[in-house]
Each structure stands twice: as C-alpha cells, then as structure tokens.
C-alpha cells in the first residue's frame, strides 16, 4: 500500500492519501479497502444504472457499524468527499463518485424478524427481496417497493411505496427506529422518542443526516399470498381505458392497488406471440386480504374493454414482489423523468398516448402508480416525505442498451415531462429524480424543506454527507445567497 492516491476534497482541492493512510484505515476495519486494480473493486463500483461508470479513489467495504464509523472518521480527518452505496439502485447514480471515497454497505445484508413483536430489522445492504423473503417466513410483510433488487436503505430514506402502501402506509410510516452513524462519529438510535428530529428527517430526507447501519420496521400479518397479476389491453383501447382506470383508483378500497404501464409488450410467456413487441396498455393489480373480497374488488377492472390476456390470480407475495425484475435487470442504460398528478387530465393522457407512439426503444415505458389510502391519512408534516394527497405518480422510465441512443432516449423523456407540466402537482418523489433534477428539491420536500435544513445544520453542519440529493445545512444555504 505504498502508492499515493489523489482524491476529491470537500474544499474542492485534490487530497493525497498515502499508503500509510490506507494501511491505518484498513487496520481499523473488519471489512477491507479497495483501489483500482484490486479484486472486487469493479464489482463494488458497478451499480444498477449502466450509464454510471465512475471510478472512486478508494472503496471501504464495510461489515458493520464500526467500519462505518472508521470510514466517516477517515473522510472527515482527510477532508474527503464521500459517497455511500447501499443497494446501488438509485437512478441518479449518487452511490459512486469519480475520485471520491466510496463507503460500500452492500455486504451488510442481514435481516432479522421478531415474529412475536412483528418487527423486522434490516441492515442497509439488504435488498427488498431479502426483507420480503425473511419476513414471509412468518407471514409478515413490510410495505416496500416493487423491484426486489432495490436496496432497502435508499428506498426507505426517500419514502418508499409499493403494492401494499394503500393498506399499510409508506415504508417510512412503518419505520420504528434506525441506528445512525453521525458526521461527528457518534452512533445513535433515532426513533420517535430518541433523537426525534433526526428520525423525522430520515423518514424521506435521504442520506443527508448520517449513515444508517440498521433499520427497524413494523411488519404486518398479510399471510403468504396476494391476489395479483396483469390485465393487458391493446394500445388502441388506452384512450378509453385510462380515464376509467383513474375512476377505479379513486374509489378502490385500501386493500386494492392498481397501476398502469404503457410500452411495447415484452415476450411474456403467457402473452400470444403475435403481440410481442406491439404497443400495449398493462394494468397491474394487487389485493392484499381475503381472496373472495379481492375478486369482487377487481371485478370492474377486469371487466374493462377486451383484454388480450388476464392473468390475475393468487400468487405468493414474494413472487409478485419480484414479478417485474426481468424487465429491470442491472446493466442497461436508464434515465427517468417523473411527475405527480392529483388527477390525470385530458391533456396529460393525450401527451402520454402520443409519447407511446414514439417510443425510442422497446425497453422504454411510461409507468403510472396510484397511491392513497393509509398513506394519505398521514399529515404532510408527520415525516420529511410531504406528499400525502391521494395521487398518481408518473415515471417516464427510459431504458436502452446502445450509447448511441442516449440523446434520443433522454430527449423523449424530457419532451413528455415538458408536455405534462400543465396538470402536474407541485411535488415529486425524490427517489425518482435523476442527477440533472437536483433543482427540484423544493418540489420533493415542499413545506418541510426549511425544517430539514435546520436539522441538517445540527447533525451535519459541514455537509459531510453531500453526495446525494443534497439538503444543505441552513447556514451554508444562507451564506450561498
């Protein structure tokens, strides 16, 4: 470890890290340090979005809270910029930064379930699939997202919503406590009774306030099966069916969630082959609860139009949670643009339909999620995540493999984003923001942003945790004005 590494400093200068510095850090770790050329370095820096190809100056592969403390202390002592990687699934790719320190938590994947208390404790490297599988051993579930390879840490810290959010609330609504390593090196427990301001900020405020080494969630007894599946229609029916989709969502019971996807049909084994590659409207639905009641709740949805295929039925919850994984494998190039809508207006629907007719790649899609129910009965200032109205979230999910298509694919997403501005709500889900949407933090946090800046000033006054959708501490923001 004799070579000197030049790394990015917090003050904008380059910092020299010697072999002796690295040796001292390595000696303090249960895990290991990695630099370019070491076995495991490329795996550590590779994340879900294939557009991100950055080389950190030094990787700390952590195995526990003590390793996190050592990495934070090292970054602070040496004045280094530090990125934190958990699941590595964030669209903006902020888990890794060229030339900076990367704290890699992906090896911390333990999940422990207390079936008597109904609680689930997960380390920050755990994926949603890890949490689902261990919880379902006991018939429990935590409301999380819809792609099982997503990391639990990033999802939770941004808010978190999925198939059972309407019934049980958002992921942050089910967070009981978090163990956090702060910028000053302390490891504290944050909950509604201990460091309550910090806990509030963690419930949607991202990785701005510290590094979470463990999350504790409330689980819910849902059993091991849900009534779920897809109803796929020809795209020609979309103009008629999308307004009806909105009506169904608005009056659905909490147990029922219905989302829509517009795209070219993938080669699904249950879909007639002559529909593969053609534009379709997909309704994805999930009912958590009694199957007979679920059949009744889905009756109107399944009676719409003339579907190509209807594959709704009882499915293992873990299987449904991973159903979309084949369309979201790592390595492809991805770019997202997102908007919230309280209602899907006529102009918005027309813009969406027009965009589907010009899909730049067969992997691109427009995803419209509806959330409400239990999550909408939480006050907007109860958590850092503020958008508590029943609403639709549109994610323009642009995905492709050929770098030569970058401009066309990104431009298509931006064009649809612009075309739907008139109907949009003044909010956005922070986990859907690409790197070039950093200016939308006021939309992401609304009236909660000022309080977040104040809490940031108390827990991270020097903005050590800045490689993220950054909330600047109050005095830094004022000084910059």
NORNOR-V553442 format. One record per pair of residues at least 24 apart in sequence whose C-alpha atoms are under 8 Angstrom apart, sorted by the first residue. I is the first residue (numbers start at 1). J is the second residue. D is the distance in Angstrom with one decimal. If there is no record, write none. Layout:
[[I	J	D] [I	J	D]]
//
This chain:
[[5	57	6.8] [6	57	7.1] [6	99	7.6] [7	57	5.7] [7	80	7.1] [7	99	5.1] [7	100	5.5] [7	101	7.5] [8	80	5.9] [8	81	5.8] [8	99	5.7] [8	100	5.1] [8	101	8.0] [9	78	7.9] [9	79	5.5] [9	80	4.3] [9	81	5.4] [9	100	7.8] [10	79	5.5] [10	80	5.3] [10	81	5.1] [10	464	7.6] [11	79	7.5] [15	78	7.5] [15	79	7.7] [15	80	7.3] [25	70	7.1] [25	71	7.7] [25	74	7.2] [28	67	7.4] [28	70	6.7] [29	62	7.5] [29	66	7.4] [29	67	5.3] [29	70	7.1] [30	62	7.2] [30	63	6.1] [30	64	7.6] [30	67	6.5] [31	60	7.4] [31	61	5.5] [31	62	5.0] [31	63	5.3] [31	67	7.0] [32	60	6.0] [32	61	5.3] [32	62	7.1] [33	58	6.9] [33	59	5.5] [33	60	4.6] [33	61	6.1] [34	58	5.9] [34	59	4.9] [34	60	6.5] [34	61	7.6] [35	59	6.4] [44	104	7.0] [45	96	6.5] [46	88	7.9] [47	88	4.9] [47	89	6.4] [47	93	7.4] [47	95	7.9] [47	330	7.3] [47	331	7.7] [48	88	6.0] [48	89	5.0] [48	90	7.5] [48	91	7.9] [48	329	7.6] [48	330	4.4] [48	331	5.9] [48	332	7.8] [49	89	7.0] [49	90	7.7] [49	91	6.3] [49	93	6.8] [49	330	6.4] [49	331	6.0] [49	332	6.3] [49	333	5.7] [49	334	5.7] [50	330	6.9] [50	331	4.3] [50	332	4.8] [50	333	4.6] [50	334	6.9] [51	332	7.4] [51	333	4.8] [51	334	6.6] [52	93	6.1] [54	96	6.6] [54	97	6.0] [54	98	4.9] [55	96	7.6] [55	97	6.9] [55	98	4.8] [55	99	6.1] [56	96	6.6] [56	97	5.8] [56	98	4.8] [56	99	4.5] [56	100	5.0] [56	101	6.0] [56	102	6.2] [57	98	7.1] [57	99	4.3] [57	100	5.1] [57	101	5.9] [57	102	7.8] [58	99	7.7] [58	100	6.8] [58	101	5.0] [58	102	6.2] [59	101	5.9] [59	102	4.7] [59	103	6.0] [59	104	6.7] [60	101	7.6] [60	102	6.2] [60	103	5.0] [60	104	5.8] [61	103	6.4] [61	104	4.8] [61	105	6.4] [61	106	7.8] [61	107	7.2] [62	103	7.0] [62	104	6.0] [62	105	5.5] [62	106	7.9] [62	107	6.8] [62	108	7.3] [63	105	7.2] [63	107	6.1] [63	108	5.7] [64	108	6.7] [64	213	7.1] [65	181	7.3] [65	187	7.8] [65	213	5.7] [68	103	7.5] [68	181	7.0] [68	211	7.5] [68	213	7.8] [69	181	6.4] [69	185	5.6] [69	186	7.7] [69	187	7.8] [71	103	6.9] [72	183	6.7] [72	185	6.7] [73	183	8.0] [73	184	7.7] [73	185	6.3] [75	101	7.4] [76	183	7.8] [76	464	7.3] [81	464	7.2] [81	466	7.8] [81	467	7.5] [82	464	7.5] [82	465	7.0] [82	466	7.7] [82	467	6.6] [83	465	7.7] [83	466	7.9] [83	467	5.3] [83	468	7.6] [84	211	7.9] [84	467	7.8] [86	124	5.8] [86	125	4.8] [86	126	7.8] [86	151	6.2] [86	153	6.4] [86	154	7.0] [87	124	7.8] [87	125	5.7] [87	126	7.1] [87	127	6.5] [87	149	7.6] [87	150	6.0] [87	151	3.8] [87	152	7.2] [87	153	7.2] [87	154	7.2] [88	150	7.7] [88	151	7.0] [89	149	7.8] [89	150	5.6] [89	151	6.5] [89	154	7.9] [90	154	7.2] [90	431	6.9] [90	432	8.0] [91	334	7.1] [91	335	6.9] [91	336	7.2] [91	431	7.7] [91	432	6.8] [91	433	7.0] [91	434	5.7] [91	435	7.8] [92	433	6.7] [92	434	4.3] [92	435	4.5] [93	435	7.4] [94	435	7.7] [94	467	6.2] [94	468	5.6] [95	467	7.8] [95	468	7.8] [97	467	7.7] [118	218	6.3] [118	219	5.3] [118	220	6.9] [118	221	7.9] [119	216	6.9] [119	217	5.6] [119	218	4.7] [119	219	5.2] [120	216	5.7] [120	217	5.1] [120	218	6.4] [120	219	6.2] [121	214	6.8] [121	215	5.5] [121	216	4.3] [121	217	6.2] [122	152	7.9] [122	214	5.7] [122	215	5.2] [122	216	6.5] [123	213	6.0] [123	214	4.5] [123	215	6.3] [124	151	7.4] [124	152	6.4] [124	153	5.0] [124	212	6.7] [124	213	5.9] [124	214	6.1] [124	215	7.3] [125	151	6.4] [125	152	7.2] [125	153	7.1] [126	151	5.9] [126	152	5.9] [126	153	7.7] [127	151	4.2] [127	152	5.3] [128	152	5.5] [129	318	7.5] [129	321	7.7] [129	322	7.4] [132	318	6.2] [133	318	6.5] [135	219	7.6] [136	223	7.6] [136	224	6.2] [136	317	8.0] [136	318	7.5] [139	221	5.7] [139	222	6.1] [139	223	4.4] [139	224	5.4] [140	219	5.6] [140	220	5.1] [140	221	4.5] [140	222	5.8] [140	223	6.5] [140	224	7.8] [141	219	5.2] [141	220	5.3] [141	221	6.6] [141	222	6.6] [142	171	7.1] [142	174	7.4] [142	217	7.0] [142	218	6.8] [142	219	4.9] [142	220	6.4] [143	168	6.7] [143	169	6.9] [143	170	6.2] [143	171	5.2] [143	174	7.5] [144	170	7.3] [144	171	5.6] [145	321	7.9] [146	321	5.5] [146	322	7.0] [146	324	7.4] [147	321	6.5] [147	322	5.8] [147	323	7.8] [147	324	6.3] [147	325	5.7] [147	328	7.5] [148	321	6.2] [148	322	5.2] [148	325	6.7] [149	325	7.4] [153	212	7.7] [153	215	8.0] [154	206	7.1] [154	207	7.8] [154	431	7.8] [155	431	7.1] [156	203	7.1] [156	204	7.0] [157	202	5.7] [157	203	5.7] [157	204	4.8] [157	205	6.0] [157	206	4.4] [157	207	6.6] [158	203	7.1] [158	204	4.2] [158	205	6.1] [158	206	5.1] [158	385	7.3] [158	429	7.7] [158	430	6.0] [158	431	5.6] [159	203	6.2] [159	204	4.4] [159	385	5.9] [159	431	7.9] [161	371	7.9] [163	257	6.1] [163	286	6.4] [164	255	7.2] [164	257	7.4] [164	286	8.0] [164	288	6.9] [165	371	7.1] [165	372	7.7] [165	373	7.7] [165	374	7.1] [165	375	6.6] [166	254	5.0] [166	255	6.6] [166	256	7.4] [166	257	6.9] [166	371	6.1] [166	372	5.4] [166	373	4.4] [166	374	5.2] [166	375	6.1] [167	254	4.8] [167	255	5.2] [167	256	7.9] [167	288	7.9] [167	373	6.3] [167	374	5.5] [167	375	8.0] [168	220	7.9] [168	374	5.9] [168	375	7.3] [169	373	7.7] [169	374	5.0] [169	375	4.3] [170	375	5.9] [172	203	5.1] [172	204	7.0] [172	383	7.7] [173	203	7.8] [173	375	7.7] [173	383	8.0] [174	217	5.5] [174	218	5.2] [174	219	7.6] [175	203	7.8] [175	215	7.2] [175	216	6.0] [175	217	4.5] [175	218	6.4] [176	215	7.8] [176	216	5.4] [176	217	5.3] [176	218	6.5] [177	215	6.2] [177	216	5.2] [177	217	7.2] [178	212	6.4] [178	213	7.5] [178	214	5.6] [178	215	4.6] [178	216	6.1] [179	212	5.6] [179	213	5.5] [179	214	5.2] [179	215	6.7] [180	210	6.0] [180	211	5.5] [180	212	4.3] [180	213	5.8] [180	214	7.4] [181	210	5.5] [181	211	5.1] [181	212	6.3] [181	213	7.1] [182	209	7.0] [182	210	4.6] [182	211	6.6] [182	459	6.9] [182	460	7.5] [183	209	7.8] [183	210	6.2] [183	459	6.9] [183	460	5.7] [183	464	6.6] [183	465	7.7] [184	460	7.9] [197	455	6.9] [198	455	6.9] [198	459	7.9] [200	382	7.5] [200	383	5.3] [200	384	6.0] [201	383	7.0] [201	384	5.3] [201	452	6.2] [201	455	7.3] [202	384	7.2] [203	383	5.5] [203	384	5.4] [203	385	6.5] [204	383	6.8] [204	384	4.9] [204	385	4.5] [205	384	5.6] [205	385	6.9] [205	452	7.3] [206	468	7.6] [206	469	7.4] [207	465	7.0] [207	468	6.7] [208	456	7.1] [208	460	7.9] [208	463	8.0] [208	465	5.4] [208	466	6.6] [208	468	7.1] [208	469	8.0] [208	470	6.5] [208	471	6.5] [209	456	6.0] [209	459	6.1] [209	460	6.1] [209	465	6.8] [210	459	7.8] [210	460	7.6] [210	465	6.8] [222	288	6.9] [222	289	6.8] [224	316	5.7] [224	317	5.6] [224	318	7.8] [225	314	6.2] [225	315	5.4] [225	316	4.4] [225	317	5.0] [226	286	6.7] [226	287	6.0] [226	288	5.3] [226	289	7.0] [226	291	7.5] [226	314	5.6] [226	315	5.6] [226	316	6.4] [226	317	5.7] [227	286	5.7] [227	287	5.1] [227	288	6.7] [227	291	6.3] [227	294	6.6] [227	295	7.8] [227	312	6.8] [227	313	5.2] [227	314	4.4] [227	315	6.2] [228	284	7.5] [228	285	5.4] [228	286	4.2] [228	287	6.3] [228	312	5.2] [228	313	5.6] [228	314	6.2] [228	315	6.4] [228	320	7.1] [229	284	5.8] [229	285	5.7] [229	286	6.8] [229	310	7.8] [229	311	5.5] [229	312	4.0] [229	313	6.4] [229	320	7.7] [230	282	6.6] [230	283	5.6] [230	284	4.6] [230	285	6.4] [230	309	7.9] [230	310	6.0] [230	311	5.4] [230	312	5.8] [231	282	5.9] [231	283	5.1] [231	284	6.6] [231	302	7.1] [231	307	6.5] [231	308	7.7] [231	309	5.9] [231	310	4.4] [231	311	6.4] [231	312	7.1] [232	280	6.7] [232	281	5.9] [232	282	4.5] [232	283	6.3] [232	307	5.6] [232	308	5.6] [232	309	5.5] [232	310	6.6] [233	280	5.8] [233	281	5.1] [233	282	6.3] [233	305	7.7] [233	306	6.8] [233	307	4.5] [233	308	5.3] [233	309	7.4] [234	279	7.0] [234	280	4.8] [234	281	6.1] [234	307	7.1] [234	308	6.8] [235	262	7.8] [235	279	5.5] [235	280	4.2] [235	281	5.3] [236	280	7.9] [237	281	7.8] [237	305	7.2] [238	281	6.2] [238	353	7.7] [239	349	7.4] [239	350	7.7] [239	353	7.4] [241	304	7.2] [241	305	7.3] [242	349	7.5] [243	344	7.6] [245	301	7.5] [246	343	7.8] [246	344	7.2] [248	300	7.6] [248	301	7.1] [249	370	6.8] [252	297	7.4] [253	297	7.5] [253	373	7.6] [254	372	7.8] [254	373	5.1] [254	374	7.0] [255	286	8.0] [255	287	5.3] [255	288	5.2] [255	289	6.6] [256	285	7.2] [256	286	5.8] [256	287	4.5] [256	288	6.8] [256	294	7.5] [256	297	7.2] [256	298	7.9] [257	285	5.6] [257	286	5.4] [257	287	6.5] [257	370	7.2] [257	371	7.7] [258	283	6.7] [258	284	5.7] [258	285	4.4] [258	286	6.6] [258	369	7.4] [258	370	6.7] [259	283	5.8] [259	284	5.2] [259	285	6.4] [259	367	7.6] [259	368	5.8] [259	369	4.7] [259	370	6.0] [260	284	6.0] [260	367	6.0] [260	368	5.2] [260	369	6.6] [261	365	6.7] [261	366	5.7] [261	367	4.5] [261	368	6.2] [262	356	6.9] [262	365	5.7] [262	366	5.2] [262	367	6.6] [263	356	6.6] [263	359	7.7] [263	362	7.4] [263	363	7.6] [263	364	6.5] [263	365	4.6] [263	366	6.7] [264	362	5.7] [264	363	7.4] [264	364	7.9] [264	365	7.7] [270	309	7.9] [271	308	7.8] [271	309	6.7] [277	362	7.0] [279	356	7.5] [279	357	7.9] [285	312	7.8] [327	363	7.9] [332	399	6.6] [332	400	5.9] [332	401	5.2] [333	399	5.6] [333	400	5.3] [333	401	5.6] [333	402	7.9] [333	403	7.8] [334	397	7.3] [334	398	5.7] [334	399	4.6] [334	400	6.7] [335	397	6.4] [335	398	5.2] [335	399	6.6] [335	409	8.0] [335	410	6.5] [335	413	7.8] [335	434	6.8] [336	395	6.5] [336	396	5.4] [336	397	4.9] [336	398	5.9] [336	413	6.9] [336	432	6.8] [336	433	7.0] [336	434	6.1] [337	395	5.9] [337	396	5.1] [337	397	7.0] [337	413	6.1] [337	414	6.7] [337	417	6.4] [337	432	7.2] [337	433	6.8] [337	434	7.1] [338	393	7.1] [338	394	5.5] [338	395	4.5] [338	396	6.0] [338	417	7.1] [338	428	6.8] [338	429	7.6] [338	432	6.3] [338	433	7.1] [339	393	5.9] [339	394	5.3] [339	395	6.8] [339	417	7.3] [339	424	6.3] [339	425	7.4] [339	427	7.3] [339	428	5.8] [339	429	8.0] [340	391	6.7] [340	392	5.7] [340	393	4.5] [340	394	6.2] [340	424	5.8] [340	425	5.3] [340	426	7.5] [340	427	6.1] [340	428	5.8] [340	429	7.8] [341	391	5.7] [341	392	5.1] [341	393	6.3] [341	394	7.7] [341	423	6.6] [341	424	4.9] [341	425	5.0] [342	389	7.5] [342	390	6.8] [342	391	4.5] [342	392	6.1] [342	424	7.5] [342	425	6.3] [343	391	7.0] [343	392	7.0] [343	423	7.7] [344	392	7.6] [344	423	7.4] [345	423	6.3] [347	420	7.3] [347	423	7.7] [348	419	7.5] [348	420	5.2] [348	423	6.6] [351	416	6.7] [351	419	6.2] [351	420	6.6] [352	416	7.0] [355	412	7.7] [355	416	6.6] [359	412	7.7] [360	408	6.6] [360	409	5.7] [360	412	7.1] [361	399	7.2] [361	400	6.2] [361	409	7.4] [362	400	7.9] [363	398	7.3] [363	399	5.4] [363	400	6.1] [364	397	5.9] [364	398	4.6] [364	399	5.0] [364	400	7.2] [365	396	6.4] [365	397	5.3] [365	398	6.4] [365	399	8.0] [366	394	7.0] [366	395	6.0] [366	396	4.8] [366	397	5.9] [367	393	8.0] [367	394	5.6] [367	395	5.2] [367	396	6.4] [367	397	7.0] [368	392	6.4] [368	393	5.6] [368	394	4.5] [368	395	6.5] [369	393	5.1] [369	394	6.5] [381	447	7.9] [381	448	6.6] [384	445	6.8] [384	448	6.1] [384	452	7.3] [385	444	7.6] [385	445	6.3] [385	448	7.9] [386	444	7.7] [386	445	5.9] [386	446	6.6] [386	447	7.7] [386	448	6.8] [387	427	6.8] [393	429	8.0] [395	432	7.3] [430	469	7.9] [438	469	6.2] [438	470	7.9] [441	469	7.6] [441	471	7.9] [450	474	7.8]]
//
